[in-house]
């Protein structure tokens, strides 16, 4: 499937596997995409390294933080400082970041296909790239939403305007007191709509997306499915990885393909239906898009 030019970018084994993925994609009656943090990392949106040190030098100096993810669990010395960190984190990852190239390549690969996406990512990249929102289920929340921290009710609230003000107006690692968000119903502090503990709010939009995902799987039960796992690590394997493996085992017409740099488990049984491609997701999707475009 892949040309000799492709083999200068990938190993022969990787090219062969990408060719098998292309064949599985063309043969599939429907595609279920499962996306983890590795997909956004492949787009360049790392939570550590220069992207972190350039934007959080003051917090790093004070607390010795090593990355945005672990820093988000820190108990800051004031609510104003808490929101100074979080508004920067939200702004950088949710509002300032453009649509990443791997997401755009994936969208091109899905055009004209019956697909659904389940993702643990909370950075809104699928929507930015132009994916149909009704074909998305973002299970772990959204950087763009707040909720009551108690929570006293199950609604969520758009935070863009407030976050942009916080990021712009903070000084000395603190946001102005009047910008600190509180629940409009009970007055308790607001918190991020992220699944970090049992207070996570599954709002009306979350429940509707979960129902659409369940219906997609039900409607395609027994069909020739491609389960395409991209950048899923070991933090929450029960959301994407294990269900994909289980559904592939249960459906003899299904194929499961995982693309990742590392941390991937594939079963020994039926290796022709379980394929692991170890490599950079961005390069793999770009190459796959280019090859399929030439074949069209």
SESETOR-398215 format. One record per residue: residue number from 1; residue in one letter; x, y, z of N, C-alpha, C, CB in turn. Coordinates in pm, whole numbers, plus 50000, padded with zeros to 5 digits. Glycine has a CB too. Example, Ala and Ser with C-alpha at 12.3 -4.5 7.8 and 13.67 -1.06 7.14 Angstrom:
residues 2
 pos code n_east n_north  n_up ca_east ca_north ca_up c_east c_north  c_up cb_east cb_north cb_up
   1    A  51319   49431 50780   51230    49550 50780  51320   49670 50780   51131    49553 50905
   2    S  51285   49775 50708   51367    49894 50714  51290   50003 50787   51408    49940 50572
//
This chain:
residues 296
 pos code n_east n_north  n_up ca_east ca_north ca_up c_east c_north  c_up cb_east cb_north cb_up
   1    X  50082   49879 50000   50000    50000 50000  50085   50125 50000   49907    50001 50120
   2    X  50185   50130 50092   50265    50251 50105  50381   50249 50006   50318    50265 50249
   3    X  50408   50364 49949   50510    50377 49846  50650   50367 49905   50495    50509 49771
   4    X  50750   50352 49816   50889    50347 49863  50929   50477 49930   50982    50318 49747
   5    X  50871   50589 49884   50902    50717 49947  50864   50716 50094   50829    50831 49875
   6    X  50755   50647 50128   50710    50639 50266  50810   50565 50353   50575    50572 50275
   7    X  50878   50467 50295   50969    50386 50374  51093   50464 50415   51008    50262 50298
   8    X  51116   50581 50355   51227    50663 50399  51193   50735 50529   51266    50764 50291
   9    X  51063   50744 50561   51018    50810 50683  50991   50708 50793   50893    50893 50655
  10    X  50942   50590 50757   50908    50486 50853  50988   50360 50824   50758    50457 50850
  11    X  51000   50276 50926   51062    50145 50906  50971   50061 50816   51088    50072 51042
  12    X  51025   49956 50758   50945    49870 50672  50829   49808 50750   51031    49760 50610
  13    X  50856   49767 50875   50751    49708 50956  50638   49808 50980   50808    49659 51090
  14    X  50676   49932 51010   50575    50035 51035  50497   50065 50908   50641    50164 51088
  15    X  50564   50070 50794   50496    50094 50667  50398   49982 50636   50597    50107 50553
  16    X  50439   49859 50662   50350    49745 50638  50225   49756 50725   50423    49612 50666
  17    X  50244   49796 50850   50132    49808 50941  50041   49926 50903   50182    49824 51085
  18    X  50100   50035 50858   50019    50147 50812  49938   50107 50689   50107    50270 50781
  19    X  49998   50024 50606   49925    49972 50491  49807   49887 50534   50016    49891 50401
  20    X  49827   49805 50637   49717    49725 50689  49609   49813 50752   49769    49624 50793
  21    X  49650   49921 50817   49553    50015 50872  49472   50080 50760   49622    50122 50957
  22    X  49538   50118 50653   49468    50179 50540  49366   50081 50482   49569    50222 50432
  23    X  49403   49955 50472   49311    49855 50420  49192   49836 50514   49384    49721 50399
  24    X  49220   49835 50644   49113    49819 50742  49018   49939 50738   49171    49801 50883
  25    X  49076   50057 50718   48994    50179 50711  48903   50175 50589   49083    50304 50706
  26    X  48956   50134 50476   48876    50126 50354  48768   50018 50362   48966    50099 50234
  27    X  48799   49910 50434   48704    49798 50442  48597   49820 50548   48779    49670 50471
  28    X  48620   49911 50641   48530    49928 50755  48395   49987 50714   48594    50016 50860
  29    X  48290   49932 50772   48157    49988 50755  48137   50108 50848   48050    49882 50782
  30    X  48213   50111 50957   48209    50223 51051  48339   50223 51129   48086    50213 51146
  31    X  48374   50341 51182   48499    50358 51257  48467   50416 51394   48598    50449 51180
  32    X  48526   50356 51497   48517    50411 51632  48657   50457 51671   48459    50304 51736
  33    X  48674   50586 51688   48803    50644 51725  48807   50663 51875   48828    50779 51651
  34    X  48915   50618 51937   48938    50642 52079  49066   50722 52095   48945    50509 52159
  35    X  49056   50843 52148   49171    50932 52152  49210   50966 52295   49142    51060 52076
  36    X  49341   50956 52321   49395    50993 52451  49491   51109 52442   49463    50874 52514
  37    X  49559   51136 52552   49646    51252 52562  49759   51248 52460   49704    51261 52700
  38    X  49798   51128 52416   49906    51117 52320  49875   51183 52187   49938    50973 52297
  39    X  49747   51195 52152   49711    51260 52027  49740   51410 52034   49563    51236 51993
  40    X  49705   51473 52146   49735    51615 52162  49885   51639 52178   49659    51672 52282
  41    X  49953   51547 52245   50098    51560 52256  50164   51553 52119   50155    51450 52348
  42    X  50111   51466 52031   50163    51455 51895  50140   51583 51817   50100    51337 51823
  43    X  50037   51660 51857   50009    51788 51792  50099   51899 51845   49862    51826 51813
  44    X  50182   51868 51945   50273    51966 52001  50224   52031 52128   50300    52071 51902
  45    X  50110   51984 52180   50052    52046 52299  50095   51969 52424   49898    52051 52288
  46    X  50226   51970 52448   50282    51900 52564  50252   51975 52692   50432    51883 52547
  47    X  50241   51900 52801   50216    51961 52932  50346   51983 53010   50122    51874 53014
  48    X  50457   51951 52948   50588    51973 53011  50682   52033 52907   50647    51839 53069
  49    X  50809   52046 52942   50906    52099 52847  50891   52249 52826   50892    52029 52715
  50    X  50942   52300 52713   50942    52445 52688  50804   52509 52696   51001    52472 52552
  51    X  50704   52439 52651   50568    52496 52654  50525   52525 52798   50466    52400 52587
  52    X  50569   52441 52890   50537    52462 53031  50628   52568 53093   50550    52330 53108
  53    X  50757   52556 53072   50851    52647 53138  50835   52791 53089   50993    52600 53115
  54    X  50798   52810 52963   50782    52945 52911  50659   53016 52966   50776    52941 52761
  55    X  50557   52939 53002   50432    52999 53047  50412   52997 53198   50319    52929 52983
  56    X  50492   52917 53270   50470    52904 53414  50600   52920 53493   50408    52769 53444
  57    X  50690   53004 53446   50819    53021 53513  50803   53062 53659   50904    53124 53440
  58    X  50708   53150 53688   50688    53197 53825  50638   53085 53916   50589    53314 53828
  59    X  50546   53004 53869   50497    52892 53949  50604   52786 53967   50373    52831 53884
  60    X  50684   52765 53864   50794    52667 53873  50895   52712 53976   50862    52649 53736
  61    X  50927   52840 53975   51025    52892 54072  50974   52879 54215   51056    53040 54041
  62    X  50846   52905 54236   50791    52901 54371  50768   52760 54421   50661    52978 54376
  63    X  50715   52673 54335   50672    52541 54381  50752   52424 54325   50530    52523 54345
  64    X  50836   52448 54227   50914    52339 54170  50833   52247 54082   50977    52260 54278
  65    X  50725   52297 54023   50643    52215 53936  50722   52164 53817   50522    52294 53888
  66    X  50685   52044 53770   50753    51985 53655  50665   51978 53531   50801    51847 53689
  67    X  50533   51992 53548   50442    51984 53433  50306   52038 53474   50429    51838 53381
  68    X  50225   52074 53375   50094    52130 53401  50000   52030 53465   50033    52182 53273
  69    X  50009   51905 53425   49914    51805 53474  49927   51786 53625   49937    51671 53403
  70    X  50045   51755 53673   50062    51732 53817  50042   51861 53896   50201    51673 53846
  71    X  50080   51975 53839   50063    52103 53908  49915   52134 53934   50125    52217 53827
  72    X  49828   52083 53846   49686    52109 53862  49626   52049 53988   49613    52056 53744
  73    X  49695   51953 54051   49646    51890 54174  49700   51959 54300   49685    51742 54176
  74    X  49784   52060 54282   49846    52127 54396  49744   52210 54472   49961    52215 54349
  75    X  49757   52214 54604   49674    52301 54687  49744   52436 54701   49647    52236 54828
  76    X  49698   52532 54626   49762    52663 54626  49730   52739 54755   49717    52745 54504
  77    X  49810   52838 54785   49797    52906 54914  49679   53002 54919   49923    52982 54945
  78    X  49618   53031 54804   49498    53115 54804  49413   53081 54682   49536    53266 54804
  79    X  49284   53113 54689   49196    53092 54575  49238   53178 54458   49052    53121 54614
  80    X  49286   53298 54487   49331    53388 54381  49450   53329 54306   49368    53525 54438
  81    X  49540   53262 54379   49655    53199 54316  49611   53075 54238   49761    53161 54421
  82    X  49518   53000 54296   49463    52882 54228  49411   52920 54089   49349    52819 54311
  83    X  49333   53027 54082   49275    53065 53953  49375   53134 53861   49157    53156 53975
  84    X  49482   53189 53917   49589    53241 53831  49653   53127 53754   49695    53317 53914
  85    X  49681   53017 53825   49738    52901 53758  49638   52843 53658   49780    52794 53859
  86    X  49516   52818 53705   49421    52748 53621  49376   52830 53501   49302    52708 53703
  87    X  49362   52961 53516   49321    53042 53401  49429   53040 53294   49293    53187 53444
  88    X  49555   53040 53335   49664    53029 53238  49660   52893 53168   49801    53049 53308
  89    X  49640   52789 53248   49636    52653 53193  49521   52638 53094   49622    52549 53307
  90    X  49404   52687 53131   49287    52678 53043  49310   52760 52917   49160    52726 53115
  91    X  49359   52881 52934   49378    52969 52819  49476   52907 52718   49430    53106 52864
  92    X  49587   52856 52768   49690    52800 52680  49639   52676 52607   49815    52766 52761
  93    X  49570   52590 52679   49532    52461 52622  49397   52460 52553   49532    52359 52729
  94    X  49307   52549 52593   49171    52545 52540  49141   52657 52442   49072    52551 52653
  95    X  49193   52777 52468   49156    52892 52386  49266   52942 52293   49114    53004 52475
  96    X  49391   52939 52336   49500    52992 52253  49552   52892 52152   49614    53036 52341
  97    X  49541   52763 52183   49597    52660 52094  49512   52646 51968   49606    52525 52166
  98    X  49575   52645 51851   49501    52623 51725  49468   52475 51709   49581    52674 51603
  99    X  49390   52443 51609   49363    52302 51578  49494   52235 51537   49255    52288 51465
 100    X  49527   52124 51601   49651    52055 51572  49646   51977 51442   49685    51963 51685
 101    X  49761   51966 51376   49767    51896 51247  49717   51752 51254   49909    51897 51197
 102    X  49749   51674 51359   49697    51536 51361  49545   51530 51365   49753    51462 51481
 103    X  49483   51627 51430   49337    51630 51434  49280   51662 51295   49287    51733 51537
 104    X  49345   51753 51225   49299    51787 51090  49319   51669 50995   49375    51911 51038
 105    X  49430   51599 51010   49453    51480 50926  49351   51371 50958   49595    51426 50947
 106    X  49321   51354 51085   49222    51253 51124  49084   51288 51069   49216    51239 51277
 107    X  49049   51416 51075   48921    51459 51019  48914   51427 50871   48900    51609 51043
 108    X  49022   51452 50798   49024    51421 50654  49005   51272 50631   49157    51469 50591
 109    X  49062   51189 50717   49048    51045 50704  48906   50998 50734   49146    50974 50796
 110    X  48834   51074 50815   48697    51036 50852  48593   51088 50754   48666    51087 50991
 111    X  48628   51180 50668   48529    51237 50576  48469   51128 50487   48593    51347 50489
 112    X  48336   51129 50479   48266    51030 50400  48248   50897 50469   48337    51009 50272
 113    X  48294   50886 50594   48283    50761 50667  48184   50776 50784   48421    50715 50719
 114    X  48129   50666 50824   48042    50662 50941  48134   50642 51062   47933    50547 50931
 115    X  48143   50741 51148   48240    50734 51258  48181   50791 51387   48369    50809 51221
 116    X  48247   50758 51497   48219    50820 51625  48350   50828 51702   48110    50740 51705
 117    X  48365   50934 51782   48488    50956 51859  48455   50955 52008   48555    51090 51819
 118    X  48529   50876 52083   48527    50885 52228  48666   50928 52272   48485    50747 52295
 119    X  48674   51028 52359   48805    51081 52397  48808   51117 52545   48840    51203 52313
 120    X  48925   51100 52604   48949    51146 52740  49012   51284 52740   49038    51047 52815
 121    X  49039   51340 52623   49099    51472 52614  48997   51581 52647   49158    51496 52474
 122    X  49044   51689 52706   48954    51795 52752  48988   51930 52689   48959    51806 52904
 123    X  49066   51928 52581   49118    52053 52525  49041   52107 52405   49259    52033 52485
 124    X  48930   52042 52368   48840    52093 52262  48901   52081 52123   48804    52238 52289
 125    X  49006   52002 52106   49073    51995 51977  48985   51935 51867   49199    51913 51989
 126    X  48903   51840 51900   48817    51781 51797  48718   51884 51742   48739    51660 51854
 127    X  48661   51964 51830   48569    52067 51783  48642   52173 51703   48497    52132 51901
 128    X  48761   52212 51745   48838    52312 51671  48872   52263 51531   48968    52346 51747
 129    X  48900   52135 51519   48937    52079 51388  48817   52070 51295   49000    51941 51406
 130    X  48696   52071 51351   48577    52067 51267  48498   51938 51271   48616    52093 51129
 131    X  48527   51851 51369   48449    51729 51382  48306   51763 51420   48513    51635 51486
 132    X  48213   51681 51373   48072    51696 51408  48055   51671 51558   47983    51598 51325
 133    X  48006   51771 51630   47992    51759 51775  47903   51643 51815   47937    51888 51833
 134    X  47807   51608 51730   47716    51499 51762  47780   51362 51743   47592    51509 51678
 135    X  47904   51362 51696   47979    51236 51683  48095   51232 51783   48033    51219 51539
 136    X  48086   51312 51889   48192    51321 51989  48138   51292 52129   48257    51459 51986
 137    X  48216   51217 52205   48185    51196 52346  48313   51220 52423   48127    51052 52372
 138    X  48323   51337 52487   48443    51368 52566  48409   51338 52711   48488    51518 52548
 139    X  48455   51221 52756   48409    51159 52880  48457   51226 53007   48451    51017 52882
 140    X  48572   51294 53000   48636    51344 53122  48614   51492 53147   48782    51317 53115
 141    X  48528   51557 53068   48500    51697 53090  48558   51787 52982   48551    51740 53223
 142    X  48567   51916 53014   48608    52015 52915  48671   52133 52989   48488    52061 52827
 143    X  48791   52171 52946   48856    52289 53005  48768   52414 52995   48990    52314 52936
 144    X  48678   52416 52901   48595    52535 52879  48472   52544 52967   48552    52539 52738
 145    X  48458   52449 53062   48338    52447 53146  48375   52452 53294   48255    52323 53117
 146    X  48293   52526 53369   48299    52524 53515  48174   52455 53569   48311    52668 53572
 147    X  48183   52416 53696   48070    52356 53766  48077   52400 53912   48069    52200 53753
 148    X  47968   52380 53983   47971    52404 54126  48061   52301 54192   47827    52399 54187
 149    X  48146   52343 54285   48241    52251 54347  48174   52154 54444   48348    52329 54420
 150    X  48052   52182 54489   47990    52093 54588  47952   51956 54533   47866    52159 54645
 151    X  47888   51936 54422   47811    52031 54341  47665   52031 54385   47822    51994 54190
 152    X  47605   52149 54385   47467    52159 54431  47368   52130 54319   47440    52298 54489
 153    X  47415   52129 54193   47328    52098 54079  47417   52049 53965   47243    52223 54036
 154    X  47355   51999 53859   47432    51931 53754  47450   52013 53626   47366    51801 53719
 155    X  47440   52143 53634   47465    52228 53517  47613   52266 53511   47377    52355 53522
 156    X  47661   52298 53391   47796    52350 53373  47788   52486 53306   47882    52252 53288
 157    X  47898   52561 53311   47897    52700 53267  48019   52730 53181   47893    52795 53387
 158    X  47996   52796 53069   48104    52837 52980  48194   52938 53052   48047    52898 52848
 159    X  48325   52921 53039   48416    53007 53114  48506   53096 53028   48503    52922 53202
 160    X  48485   53100 52898   48580    53167 52810  48603   53313 52847   48533    53158 52668
 161    X  48497   53391 52859   48514    53534 52886  48587   53556 53018   48379    53605 52888
 162    X  48548   53480 53121   48610    53496 53251  48756   53454 53250   48535    53416 53355
 163    X  48786   53344 53183   48924    53294 53177  49014   53392 53104   48929    53158 53109
 164    X  48965   53447 52995   49046    53544 52921  49077   53666 53008   48973    53587 52793
 165    X  48981   53711 53088   49007    53823 53179  49107   53784 53287   48876    53871 53244
 166    X  49090   53667 53345   49183    53620 53448  49326   53614 53396   49140    53483 53499
 167    X  49341   53556 53277   49475    53540 53219  49537   53676 53189   49468    53456 53090
 168    X  49456   53771 53147   49507    53903 53109  49533   53993 53229   49410    53971 53016
 169    X  49453   53980 53334   49457    54076 53444  49528   54027 53569   49318    54116 53479
 170    X  49575   53903 53572   49641    53852 53692  49776   53920 53712   49660    53701 53683
 171    X  49812   53936 53839   49941    53996 53876  49996   53923 53997   49925    54148 53907
 172    X  50127   53906 53996   50194    53839 54108  50130   53704 54141   50192    53929 54232
 173    X  50096   53631 54035   50041    53496 54048  49906   53495 54119   50138    53408 54124
 174    X  49829   53601 54100   49695    53609 54158  49602   53680 54062   49699    53681 54295
 175    X  49477   53636 54062   49375    53705 53983  49305   53805 54074   49273    53605 53920
 176    X  49247   53911 54019   49170    54004 54101  49057   53932 54174   49112    54117 54013
 177    X  49033   53971 54297   48934    53904 54382  48798   53898 54316   48923    53975 54515
 178    X  48760   54005 54244   48627    54009 54186  48609   53910 54070   48598    54149 54137
 179    X  48718   53852 54020   48709    53756 53911  48699   53611 53960   48829    53770 53821
 180    X  48716   53588 54089   48707    53452 54142  48563   53402 54127   48753    53447 54292
 181    X  48543   53290 54058   48406    53244 54027  48338   53171 54142   48409    53154 53907
 182    X  48208   53197 54157   48127    53129 54257  48000   53076 54192   48092    53225 54374
 183    X  47947   52970 54249   47825    52910 54198  47710   53010 54201   47789    52785 54280
 184    X  47639   53027 54089   47529    53123 54086  47408   53079 54169   47486    53146 53944
 185    X  47406   52955 54214   47291    52906 54291  47318   52903 54441   47252    52768 54244
 186    X  47432   52847 54480   47458    52831 54624  47571   52918 54675   47488    52688 54654
 187    X  47647   52980 54586   47756    53068 54627  47887   52998 54658   47715    53143 54745
 188    X  47890   52864 54648   48015    52790 54672  48115   52821 54561   47988    52637 54681
 189    X  48243   52798 54586   48342    52818 54479  48311   52732 54358   48483    52788 54530
 190    X  48338   52784 54241   48327    52703 54120  48453   52617 54108   48309    52792 53993
 191    X  48442   52509 54031   48558    52424 54003  48555   52385 53857   48560    52298 54095
 192    X  48664   52323 53812   48671    52278 53675  48578   52159 53653   48815    52241 53638
 193    X  48518   52152 53536   48437    52036 53500  48530   51930 53442   48323    52075 53398
 194    X  48613   51873 53529   48709    51769 53494  48691   51653 53590   48855    51823 53497
 195    X  48698   51532 53538   48676    51414 53622  48802   51384 53702   48636    51292 53535
 196    X  48811   51447 53819   48923    51421 53909  48878   51352 54037   48994    51552 53943
 197    X  48749   51361 54068   48695    51294 54187  48545   51272 54168   48723    51378 54316
 198    X  48476   51236 54274   48335    51201 54266  48244   51322 54249   48296    51125 54389
 199    X  48298   51443 54253   48213    51562 54237  48193   51599 54090   48274    51680 54311
 200    X  48255   51527 53998   48242    51559 53856  48097   51558 53813   48323    51460 53771
 201    X  48057   51665 53743   47920    51679 53698  47904   51624 53557   47876    51826 53705
 202    X  47816   51530 53541   47777    51481 53409  47652   51558 53369   47752    51324 53408
 203    X  47671   51666 53295   47560    51755 53263  47475   51701 53148   47613    51894 53228
 204    X  47378   51779 53107   47286    51735 53002  47360   51702 52873   47181    51842 52975
 205    X  47459   51785 52837   47536    51759 52715  47616   51631 52726   47629    51876 52687
 206    X  47674   51605 52843   47751    51482 52866  47662   51361 52850   47817    51482 53006
 207    X  47545   51365 52913   47454    51251 52907  47404   51225 52765   47336    51274 53001
 208    X  47378   51333 52691   47332    51317 52553  47442   51253 52467   47291    51453 52493
 209    X  47566   51296 52487   47678    51239 52410  47698   51093 52445   47807    51318 52437
 210    X  47687   51058 52573   47701    50919 52615  47593   50832 52551   47693    50908 52769
 211    X  47471   50885 52542   47361    50810 52480  47386   50791 52331   47227    50883 52503
 212    X  47438   50895 52263   47466    50883 52119  47576   50780 52094   47507    51019 52060
 213    X  47677   50777 52180   47784    50678 52165  47731   50537 52183   47898    50706 52266
 214    X  47649   50518 52287   47590    50386 52311  47502   50343 52194   47509    50386 52441
 215    X  47427   50436 52138   47341    50404 52025  47423   50371 51901   47245    50520 51996
 216    X  47534   50441 51880   47621    50413 51765  47674   50269 51775   47740    50514 51759
 217    X  47720   50231 51893   47770    50095 51911  47660   49992 51893   47833    50080 52050
 218    X  47542   50022 51944   47430    49928 51930  47391   49912 51784   47309    49977 52012
 219    X  47384   50025 51712   47343    50021 51571  47443   49947 51483   47323    50162 51519
 220    X  47570   49941 51526   47673    49876 51445  47721   49745 51506   47792    49969 51427
 221    X  47642   49689 51596   47677    49562 51657  47689   49454 51549   47572    49523 51763
 222    X  47803   49389 51544   47826    49284 51445  47874   49334 51310   47703    49207 51427
 223    X  47886   49466 51292   47930    49522 51165  48082   49511 51150   47886    49670 51154
 224    X  48130   49541 51031   48273    49542 51005  48329   49673 51060   48305    49525 50851
 225    X  48371   49671 51186   48414    49792 51257  48565   49801 51264   48354    49794 51397
 226    X  48614   49925 51258   48753    49954 51289  48755   50033 51418   48825    50032 51172
 227    X  48816   49978 51521   48840    50050 51645  48981   50108 51635   48823    49956 51771
 228    X  48990   50240 51626   49118    50308 51606  49155   50383 51732   49111    50404 51484
 229    X  49254   50332 51802   49298    50389 51930  49423   50473 51907   49325    50276 52035
 230    X  49416   50601 51945   49524    50695 51919  49573   50761 52048   49477    50803 51819
 231    X  49694   50728 52089   49756    50796 52202  49693   50769 52336   49755    50940 52178
 232    X  49634   50652 52353   49572    50617 52481  49676   50552 52571   49450    50521 52459
 233    X  49697   50610 52688   49795    50558 52782  49734   50470 52888   49868    50670 52846
 234    X  49800   50461 53001   49756    50371 53107  49681   50435 53221   49872    50302 53161
 235    X  49651   50566 53211   49582    50632 53323  49438   50586 53337   49585    50782 53304
 236    X  49368   50576 53226   49226    50539 53231  49196   50432 53125   49135    50664 53209
 237    X  49259   50315 53133   49239    50213 53029  49096   50160 53023   49333    50098 53052
 238    X  49020   50175 53131   48885    50123 53134  48787   50203 53051   48837    50117 53273
 239    X  48827   50321 53004   48736    50405 52926  48744   50373 52777   48769    50553 52949
 240    X  48865   50354 52724   48882    50330 52581  48950   50196 52553   48963    50444 52518
 241    X  49068   50177 52608   49151    50062 52570  49081   49928 52595   49281    50066 52646
 242    X  49041   49903 52718   48982    49773 52749  48848   49751 52678   48962    49760 52899
 243    X  48759   49851 52673   48635    49829 52596  48661   49801 52448   48546    49950 52608
 244    X  48759   49870 52387   48791    49844 52247  48837   49700 52228   48900    49941 52197
 245    X  48925   49653 52316   48973    49515 52306  48857   49416 52326   49083    49489 52410
 246    X  48772   49445 52424   48661    49355 52453  48562   49349 52336   48588    49400 52580
 247    X  48529   49465 52279   48433    49468 52168  48490   49404 52042   48390    49611 52137
 248    X  48621   49417 52022   48684    49353 51906  48683   49201 51922   48829    49402 51889
 249    X  48712   49153 52041   48708    49008 52066  48569   48952 52044   48754    48978 52209
 250    X  48467   49031 52081   48329    48983 52071  48274   48987 51929   48240    49065 52160
 251    X  48339   49064 51841   48291    49079 51704  48397   49028 51607   48255    49228 51674
 252    X  48378   48912 51548   48480    48855 51458  48504   48937 51332   48441    48715 51419
 253    X  48419   49033 51303   48437    49118 51185  48509   49248 51219   48301    49149 51123
 254    X  48540   49269 51344   48603    49394 51389  48755   49382 51389   48553    49432 51528
 255    X  48820   49498 51372   48966    49509 51380  48998   49623 51476   49030    49535 51238
 256    X  49098   49603 51559   49142    49707 51653  49286   49746 51622   49128    49657 51801
 257    X  49309   49874 51598   49443    49924 51567  49480   50031 51669   49450    49982 51421
 258    X  49596   50016 51729   49646    50113 51827  49772   50179 51773   49674    50044 51963
 259    X  49775   50312 51776   49893    50388 51735  49942   50466 51856   49861    50485 51614
 260    X  50065   50442 51894   50118    50504 52015  50270   50494 52015   50058    50437 52141
 261    X  50333   50581 52093   50478    50572 52107  50518   50460 52201   50534    50705 52156
 262    X  50431   50435 52301   50465    50334 52401  50341   50298 52481   50578    50384 52494
 263    X  50360   50217 52584   50256    50185 52681  50132   50127 52614   50219    50309 52759
 264    X  50151   50026 52535   50039    49966 52464  50036   49816 52490   50049    49994 52313
 265    X  49917   49766 52518   49896    49622 52535  49811   49571 52421   49831    49589 52672
 266    X  49853   49464 52356   49771    49399 52254  49766   49250 52287   49828    49423 52110
 267    X  49652   49187 52268   49638    49045 52304  49714   48953 52210   49491    49007 52306
 268    X  49750   48836 52260   49820    48738 52178  49725   48668 52081   49889    48635 52267
 269    X  49598   48656 52119   49503    48586 52035  49461   48671 51916   49381    48544 52115
 270    X  49432   48606 51804   49385    48674 51682  49469   48796 51646   49239    48715 51698
 271    X  49602   48779 51629   49687    48895 51601  49651   48966 51471   49831    48851 51595
 272    X  49584   48897 51378   49546    48960 51252  49437   49065 51274   49499    48855 51152
 273    X  49370   49061 51388   49264    49158 51416  49303   49260 51522   49138    49087 51460
 274    X  49425   49248 51576   49475    49343 51674  49612   49390 51628   49482    49280 51818
 275    X  49621   49516 51595   49744    49568 51535  49798   49684 51617   49720    49613 51390
 276    X  49925   49679 51652   49992    49786 51726  50097   49851 51638   50056    49733 51856
 277    X  50083   49982 51617   50182    50059 51541  50256   50150 51637   50113    50142 51426
 278    X  50382   50120 51662   50462    50201 51752  50527   50313 51670   50570    50115 51826
 279    X  50489   50436 51699   50547    50547 51627  50474   50677 51656   50546    50519 51480
 280    X  50522   50783 51593   50466    50915 51611  50328   50924 51544   50560    51023 51555
 281    X  50227   50959 51621   50090    50963 51568  50076   51068 51459   49990    50990 51681
 282    X  50137   51183 51478   50124    51291 51380  50179   51247 51244   50198    51418 51428
 283    X  50296   51186 51243   50355    51141 51118  50275   51029 51056   50499    51096 51140
 284    X  50223   50940 51141   50146    50827 51090  50017   50874 51023   50115    50729 51203
 285    X  49945   50965 51087   49819    51013 51030  49843   51094 50903   49744    51098 51132
 286    X  49950   51175 50903   49983    51254 50784  50017   51163 50666   50100    51349 50813
 287    X  50096   51059 50693   50133    50966 50586  50012   50889 50536   50240    50868 50636
 288    X  49928   50847 50629   49808    50773 50590  49715   50859 50505   49734    50722 50715
 289    X  49700   50984 50545   49616    51077 50467  49672   51095 50327   49605    51214 50539
 290    X  49803   51113 50317   49865    51135 50187  49851   51013 50095   50012    51170 50204
 291    X  49871   50895 50151   49863    50775 50072  49720   50749 50024   49914    50656 50152
 292    X  49624   50769 50111   49484    50747 50072  49437   50850 49970   49393    50751 50196
 293    X  49491   50971 49980   49457    51074 49882  49510   51037 49746   49512    51210 49925
 294    X  49630   50979 49741   49688    50937 49611  49609   50821 49551   49836    50897 49629
 295    X  49556   50736 49640   49484    50619 49591  49342   50652 49546   49479    50513 49699
 296    X  49292   50769 49588   49154    50806 49557  49136   50838 49408   49111    50927 49641
//
